Structures are given as C-alpha cells and as structure tokens.
Amino acid sequence: MELRLDGLSVVTDGRSLVRDLSLDVGSGQVVGLVGPNGSGKSTALRCVYRALRPSSGTVRVDGKDLSRLTVRRSAQVVAAMTQDGALELDFTVEEVIALGRTPHLRGNQALSRRERELCERAMDRLDIRHLARRGVLTLSGGERQRVLLARALVQEPAILVLDEPTNHLDVRHQVELLSLLRGSGLTVLVVLHDLNLAASACDRIGVLRDGRLVTAGTPEEVLTEDLVHDVFGVRASVVSHPLTGDPQLLYSLDPSL
Amino acid sequence: MPPEPPGGVKGRLASRKGLALACAGLFVVLLVSIVVAIGLGAAVITPGDTARYLWAAVSGGRVAADDVTTYQIIWEIRTPRVLLAALVGAGLSAIGVAIQAMVRNALADPFVLGVSSGASAGAVAVTVTGGLAALGVYAVSAGAFVGALVASVLVYAASSGRGSLSPLRLVLTGVAVSLGLQAVMSLLIYFAPDSEATSMVLYWTMGSFGAANWGALPVVSAVVLLGLALLYRYGRALDVLALGDETAASLGVGPDRHRKALLVLVSLVTGVMVAVSGAIAFVGLVMPHVVRMVVGATHARVLAVAPLAGAIFMVWVDLVSRTLVAPRELPLGVITALVGVPVFVLLMRRRGYMFGGR
C-alpha cells in the first residue's frame, strides 16, 4: 500500500512543528526521514499512527484519507514502533507481543492458533524467543526495542512507521533490524539519526529542517556534502560504499579541514 | 509448550484452565467466608446453622418461634452487612486495577487520585444540606458520584498540561486535591447543625459497614457488578492503555476516549461504594499488586481474580472490625492499613516484583 503525506501541518501551543509537509512512500518502499533534533520528524510520524491530529493536511493510504477511518481500522493497516516504550506494568515479552493483535480482535477474544504462531515467528525473526517468558521491565534497552518491533510486525500492517528503531541497539542488531525492514515487503517510513544507515537502508530519503521538507530523493541525490553542512552544520566527506555503492559519510571532528 | 518459567505460579495460572480453576476456588472460599462471617459476632452461630437460616430466608422456609431473634440477627443485620463488604471489596480492587492502568501509575488508587475524598465530600454535602432530596434514598449516592466525578475531572485536568499526562504530577495533584476535599468535608461536618461530628468524620474517612441494610444493596450490587463486567470486558484495552498513549493510538485504542469513559465508570462505582461504606483506603492500592504478583499483569486475568480476592479480604476485615473490640467497632481503614501494608511489603520483597522503577 502507498502512503502519502499531503500538505501536513502541525501547530501546538502556537508553535509550528511541521509545515506543509508532502512526502510519498511508494508501495513496498523504505523511505527514511532525517533531520536535526526538533525538526519535526517524530511529530510527522505521530500523525501517521494517529497519536496526533494534524492541524491541516492529510495522511493518505492508497489515496484514502486516514482520518476518516476509526483508530481501530487504521491500526489494522498502519503499525508503529514508537519511542515511548515506558512501561509501568510487568507484562511478559510474549504478552506484549500478543497485544499487537489488538486491532484485529474484539474485547478479550483469545488469540487463534494462527495468531499464536504469528507471534512465535515474529519472536524468531527478532531473535527474542528465549525472552518469551521474561518480564519486559527486566529487559535491556535493545531487547525492548526488538520486542516492540515484533509487536508491530504481529499487527500484520501494510504500512510500518518507526521512530528511531535503532536506538539502544548494538551494531549487529541495528544491521539485522534494517535488513529485516528491507526484506519485509512492507511500506516503511522510518526516522533515523544515523545518515549512513539511512543511506544503506532506504530507497528514498526526506530531509526535514524546522518542520519543512528541505529535499527528498534517492540517497545519492540527497546526501551531498553541501546538504549535510547546510542542514546538520557538520563537514562530511561523501564516499561510495566499496561493496554496495551507497553513499556513506565520513565525518571530521576538526572544523578547519 | 515452552518450559515453565521460574516462579511457577504465574506459569500455571497463565493457562485459561488454571485461571478458571483458581477463580472457582476463590469463589468457594468467598462463599464459605461469607457464611462464617455471618455466623460470627456478639451471638455466635455455627456455619451449619447459619446456612440453614440463610436457606430458610432464601427459600421462604419456616423458622421455629424460638429462633426468630437469631434469624433476624442473621438475615436483617449481618447478611446485608457481609454482602456489602464483599461487594465493596470486589469493587475497590477492580477500580484500583483500572485506575492504575489508566493513569499508568502503580501508586494510583481511588484514594490517591482524590476520587474517594470527592465522593465522601459529595456524600457529606448531601447529608448535611439535605440537597438532592428529590432523589430520595439515592441522594447520598448521587452526591457521592458527583463529588467523585468532580474530583477526578479536577485532578485529571490539573495534571494533564500540554496533552501529556505526567504520572508523577497526577499523583501529587491527586494527593493535594484529596487533602483539600477532606478539609472541605470536615468543615461541612463541624458546621452541621446536629453534631455527631467526630464519628461522622471517622465514618467517611475510615469507612464502616455499620449502616448496612437491605435497602442499600440493590443499587450497590447492580452498579458494582455492572462496573466489574464492563471493566473485565475492556481488559485488553486496559493492557494497551498501560503501554502508553502513543502505543495505544497505534494499536487502535484511542487513549483519550477510553480514559474519559473509564473516569466516569470509576467515579460512578466509587461514588456508590463510598456512599454506603465511607472511604476505605489501601484495598484499591494493595489488592491489584498482590494479584498481579500472582497472575501477571494481563488485565483480563487480574480483573478475574482481583474482585474475588478483594471480596474475601474485605469480608474478613469487616469481621475483625466488628468482633475484635466488640461491642465497639474499629474503623475499616485502620485494619486495611494494618493488614495491607506489611503484606504488601513482604510480597514485594519476596517475589522481586517490579513497579516500573528500574
């Protein structure tokens, strides 16, 4: 399914967080959203998973206005891996993952056999099967991130949005998570801080600054030395990855270089 | 099946069958507790005789002329009181579970959030001023409900600045509002024309089932049982709410809509309970924790067990309150705190139970 942000604006407390943002995510594409802290990336995502109502503009899924659906209906199509993983109650890992089925179930309806298998496969894919009976409060940050992604996958969405999914993950799990996203066949909109990971993982990248889309395109088109300096205020040399050919940034700590 | 996790009970109760068995067991314990509690008091009646009298009352059987006094003690005085204790214990426990999930704070309960104090203040206002007279016997309940609702809306609004609900701010506001409303209530009582002030303050802040009668039961049981059923039905929604607002929205559970509905429900049930028993602290805070330690955090399980456990607990607390220093009665809040606090601390240490503080 295709996801389209159409002239999205968000104003809270008189502050413009997102201004007239338009961005397309083609069916099955992985599109990255990058930008400095406070540039409105997470705010834009929140509109997609219905945690926030945009002040103007629309989020469209296959051309249909998402805000016309109930939250429940849109959660059957769009899943999110968010930043507020703060849990108070000590659910077990398998319980949290099973909650991913919520938009497909009525009341306290139990999971079917197929759904339980779905949960087990998701745990296998994210390498957390051994944690199934552990309490989520006892997990490390990285383990918890993987549990949250498993929950989003179990939701069986067509569209997946992720807010800095690689936070807290070690290198191996960062790479595994992004390659899982690439191989998932889902339409993915992902906020990433690491530009090199974004360049490797994304079909297209949108760059945000002060709530506005500065530019969008393939990693080669977007990640230039000028843009990185202009938007992020750092000097970087762009080189081509020796194996994949993706653009990769090399940073210098010495401003005189 | 995957291997049993350490700490077995949680694992065994995780299956539906195990849970159903546990609930059936608790239900039997509750019935036995009720019969035993009805038999005990100034006049001790054996459980067998108690059951016989109860059966006579329910089936319309005849009671020998010699036994009429005993029968009346059992049927007119003790039975409604014990049943009320069971209902209120069940209600308080379930409400505690719901409030803790809905504000995502393990320290929350109807008392901490000001809901109980609001209900007390509302009930006292109606009693003292004679307001809402048009509602007849339901006036006090209605006043308590309105008080509870006003208090919870006040706490909720004061702590949810900028859209996000800070758990810490919620508890602090709740405690402040709670104390403020208690002050209001005390003022109302002290300025009341007929002055049995001290005992009245004690009643509304510490709780007692001393005023129980059959007249109060239908409303209380209807509201509490309906509340329990509704809460149970929204078990999974409570699970999702406990994960946080962002997550709840992404899982199709609108957090604001659900919290508002829960707020009304919680206020209604608390209001009705406080109107008949005063504000009984600690049950709503401790019971959910004790139950979660045994059955895990999933609300469908917690809400199946907590009301039964709370009902059993309250029946015994009430029994102690009226028999320990008979003929005087101890306030319920004193006993719930004396029993609740050590049990709570002990369980928490034993099972390595986590609050959310990492």
Interface residues (C-beta under 8 A of the other chain):
Chain A: T12 D13 R46 Y49 R50 A51 T70 V71 R72 R73 S74 A75 Q76 V78 A79 A80 T82 Q83 D84 G85 A86 L87 E88 L89 D90 F91 T92 E95 V96 L99 G100 T102 P103 L105 G107 N108 A110 A132 R133 R134 G135 L137 T138 A152 Q155
Chain B: P2 P5 G11 R16 Q100 A101 R104 N105 A106 R162 G163 P167 Y232 R233 Y234 G235 R236 A237 D239 V240 A242 L243 G244 D245 E246 T247 A249 S250 L251 G252 V253 G254 R292 G296 A297 T298 A300 Y353 M354 F355 G356 R358
